[in-house]
Amino acid sequence: MKKAALIAMCVIMLAALCACAGGESDETESTSGKTVTFVNGITDADVWILPETQENLKTTVWGKATLPGIKADESRTFPLCEPGDGGLYILRVIDTGGFFYSANGIALDDGMTLKITGDDRQAFKAEVTSPGGTVTGEYELFSARL
C-alpha cells in the first residue's frame, strides 16, 4: 500500500513540474504585425533573429530558432518580433557544419529582406534591402567554428 501511495505522489509531482514549464512565454514572439523575408545564401542552418537587448547580447541561449532548419538558397518570410534597444536586432546562425555566424545592430522593418552570403569561411555578410530592392544596410558577419 505504501509503495502504491509513493508512486502516485511521484506521478502527481512530476505532472505538476511539467505543467509549470509549459507556462513560459517566448519573448521573440511577433507582436509587431510586421514580416521580413530571410534568404539563406550559405548552407543549411538554424537562424535566430532577436531584439538587440543587453540580455540577448550577453547570452548564448536564444531559445527556439526563428528559422529552424533553413536550407541553402531557401527563402522564408517570418513574423518580426518587437525590436530591441534603438530599434535594432541581432542575427545568430549555426550551420550544419558546426560554424557560428553573428551580427549586431541590424535595422529591420516590415517588408524588408535580410540575406546572408559568403564565398569562404572568412568573408560573410548580411545585406538588408527595402521592399523596393534598395540596399539599406550591409553587416559583416563574425564567423567561427564551434
PyMOL commands that set and color helices and strands:
alter all, ss='L'
color gray80, all
select helices_A, chain A and resi 2-21+54-58+85-87
alter helices_A, ss='H'
color red, helices_A
select strands_A, chain A and resi 34-41+45-51+67-70+75-80+88-95+99-107+113-118+124-129+135-145
alter strands_A, ss='S'
color yellow, strands_A
deselect
rebuild
show_as cartoon
